[in-house]
């Protein structure tokens, strides 16, 4: 990606979308995909 693609307006829109989606939901989705991908044991979590 080119550096000019990243600007204050674009960053602001992305942050707004993340907030609207819910950061906890996004984090949980990433964690679950990581656990599945690496077949991690989660018995102690």
C-alpha positions in Angstrom: 0.0 0.0 0.0 1.1 3.5 -0.7 1.8 5.9 2.2 -0.7 8.4 0.8 -3.5 6.0 1.4 -3.1 6.6 5.1 -4.3 10.0 6.2 -6.3 11.5 9.1 -9.6 11.2 7.3 -9.1 7.5 6.5 -7.9 6.7 10.0 -10.8 8.5 11.6 -13.3 6.5 9.5 -11.7 3.2 10.3 -11.6 4.1 14.0 -15.3 5.1 13.9 -16.2 1.7 12.2 -14.2 -0.2 14.8 -16.0 1.6 17.6 -19.4 1.0 16.0 -18.7 -2.7 15.6 -17.5 -3.1 19.1 -13.8 -3.6 20.0 -14.6 -6.5 22.3 -16.3 -8.4 19.6 -13.4 -7.8 17.2 -10.9 -8.9 19.8 -12.8 -12.0 20.6 -13.1 -12.9 16.9 -9.4 -12.6 16.5 -8.6 -14.6 19.6 -11.0 -17.4 18.5 -9.5 -17.6 15.1 -6.0 -17.7 16.5 -6.9 -20.5 18.9 -8.4 -22.5 16.1 -5.6 -21.8 13.6 -2.8 -22.9 16.0 -5.0 -25.5 17.8 -4.2 -24.0 21.2 -5.4 -25.7 24.4 -7.7 -23.3 26.3 -8.6 -25.5 29.3 -6.9 -23.2 31.7 -8.2 -19.9 30.3 
